[in-house]
């Protein structure tokens, strides 16, 4: 269990905080990091994204988002930007910036298709960069799994795919919360207008 700070120094700062009326007691209900799946996934993701971006940029001047697009295009040559966004679950503006970066670096080329569609392909150099970074990515994956058995890796990946199946329900929940907040805000604004405040 993570405890921030050295105990004696921590108690000293807690006393100062109490003197200023700040909250120093731990609430009854909090998130326990090692038991909260989103926190664990986020921590692993941070490690992978930060390290990957650093090494991929050092090797070929691309970040993690560009690498993910190169990887997607290796699997789906001729995919459109919309296809890539769907496959990767990537934000549209991030995908657009990353595709433009890859076009600038001439690692990806774009061909116009029917009805204004634009299809993306790896260039020869893009294929070379993909091959080089793939070796790094697979080694990182191997290191990540080093404390797990082959069966545990299979189970982990199966469970993660099943978690992804919850994405629609999660988005519905979030959209409901946003609608509730928007409704409450409109109601408050209407009440203030009625009172002339």
HELIX and SHEET records of a PDB file:
HELIX    1   1 UNK A    7  UNK A   19  1                                  13    
HELIX    2   2 UNK A   33  UNK A   35  5                                   3    
HELIX    3   3 UNK A   37  UNK A   60  1                                  24    
HELIX    4   4 UNK A   64  UNK A   75  1                                  12    
HELIX    5   5 UNK A   81  UNK A   88  1                                   8    
HELIX    6   6 UNK A   92  UNK A  104  1                                  13    
HELIX    7   7 UNK A  114  UNK A  116  5                                   3    
HELIX    8   8 UNK A  124  UNK A  144  1                                  21    
HELIX    9   9 UNK A  150  UNK A  164  1                                  15    
HELIX   10  10 UNK A  167  UNK A  195  1                                  29    
SHEET    1   A 2 UNK A 108  UNK A 112  0                                        
SHEET    2   A 2 UNK A 118  UNK A 122 -1                                        
END                                                                             
